[in-house]
Structures are given as C-alpha cells and as structure tokens.
Amino acid sequence: MAILIKNPEVERKARELAARRGMSITGALGEALDRELEAAREERRRPTLQEIVAATEDLHAKAGVRGPFPAVTKAEWDDINEVPGMAEDE
C-alpha cells in the first residue's frame, strides 16, 4: 500500500531524515511515527489513583486546607448546590 506525499517540504524532510538515519524513507518514517504515537499515548494516559491522591494533597496544602473531609450526604449536597428559582419538578 502506498502513501503519496504531495507537500514538497514534507517529502524533503522525509528524505533528509532517512539519509541522516542511513535507512529507507519507509524505515525512517516508521520509526518517527512510532515515536510520535508513543508520545501521543503518554499524553492521553489516565493518571493513577496514587497520582490523583498526590495531586489532591498538593492542592490542599497549597490552599491551606486540611483533610480528610467529612462525608456529605446527597441531601446536604443538594442543599449546598440549590439554584434559586429552580424546582426539581420543572
């Protein structure tokens, strides 16, 4: 299967990369794409629970608040977040 590169500057870069690496254009582009795909996967990586907890603790420390915080019931949450003029039955 072939890929047609219509942009002369992109083609020049592909040829230069291949020449600098001492490999075919296909090999050079394959390696470059592998590196970029790995970087893209890392960018989208979901944080671990430990990372979330550490970030939360850091935020609390910077904000000067101390945890752990007491549990909030649904009724308490609803009271806190009530929007004036908005009824549940609307």
C-alpha positions as CSV (number, residue, x, y, z in Angstrom):
1,M,0.0,0.0,0.0
2,A,1.4,3.4,-0.9
3,I,1.2,6.9,0.6
4,L,1.5,9.9,-1.7
5,I,3.2,12.9,-0.2
6,K,2.0,15.9,-2.0
7,N,3.8,18.5,0.1
8,P,7.4,19.1,-1.2
9,E,8.6,20.3,2.2
10,V,7.3,17.1,3.9
11,E,8.9,15.0,1.2
12,R,12.2,16.8,1.7
13,K,12.1,16.3,5.4
14,A,11.3,12.6,5.0
15,R,14.3,12.1,2.6
16,E,16.6,14.1,4.9
17,L,15.6,12.0,7.9
18,A,16.1,8.8,6.0
19,A,19.5,10.0,4.8
20,R,20.6,11.1,8.3
21,R,19.5,7.7,9.8
22,G,21.0,5.7,6.9
23,M,17.8,3.9,6.2
24,S,14.9,3.8,3.7
25,I,12.3,6.5,3.8
26,T,9.8,3.9,4.9
27,G,12.0,2.8,7.8
28,A,12.7,6.4,8.9
29,L,9.1,7.4,8.7
30,G,8.1,4.2,10.5
31,E,10.4,4.9,13.4
32,A,9.4,8.6,13.6
33,L,5.7,7.6,13.6
34,D,6.4,5.0,16.3
35,R,8.0,7.7,18.5
36,E,5.1,10.1,17.9
37,L,2.5,7.5,18.6
38,E,4.2,6.6,21.9
39,A,4.3,10.3,22.9
40,A,0.6,10.7,22.0
41,R,-0.2,7.6,24.1
42,E,1.6,9.1,27.1
43,E,-0.2,12.4,26.6
44,R,-3.6,10.6,26.9
45,R,-2.6,8.3,29.7
46,R,-5.0,8.5,32.6
47,P,-3.5,9.3,36.0
48,T,-3.2,6.6,38.5
49,L,-5.1,6.7,41.8
50,Q,-1.9,7.5,43.6
51,E,-1.2,10.4,41.2
52,I,-4.7,11.8,41.8
53,V,-4.3,11.5,45.6
54,A,-0.9,13.1,45.5
55,A,-2.2,16.0,43.3
56,T,-5.2,16.5,45.6
57,E,-3.0,16.5,48.7
58,D,-0.7,19.0,47.0
59,L,-3.7,21.2,46.1
60,H,-5.0,21.1,49.7
61,A,-1.5,22.0,51.0
62,K,-1.2,25.0,48.7
63,A,-4.8,26.1,49.5
64,G,-4.1,25.7,53.2
65,V,-7.0,23.3,53.9
66,R,-6.7,20.1,55.8
67,G,-8.4,16.8,55.1
68,P,-9.9,14.3,55.4
69,F,-13.2,15.9,54.9
70,P,-16.4,14.5,56.4
71,A,-18.7,12.6,54.1
72,V,-21.6,14.7,52.6
73,T,-25.0,13.1,52.1
74,K,-27.0,13.6,48.9
75,A,-29.4,15.8,50.8
76,E,-26.6,18.0,52.1
77,W,-25.1,18.2,48.6
78,D,-28.4,19.2,47.1
79,D,-28.9,21.9,49.8
80,I,-25.4,23.3,49.1
81,N,-25.9,23.3,45.3
82,E,-29.5,24.5,45.2
83,V,-30.1,27.0,42.5
84,P,-32.6,29.7,43.4
85,G,-35.8,29.6,41.3
86,M,-35.1,26.1,40.1
87,A,-37.5,23.4,41.3
88,E,-36.9,19.7,40.9
89,D,-40.2,19.1,39.4
90,E,-39.7,21.6,36.5
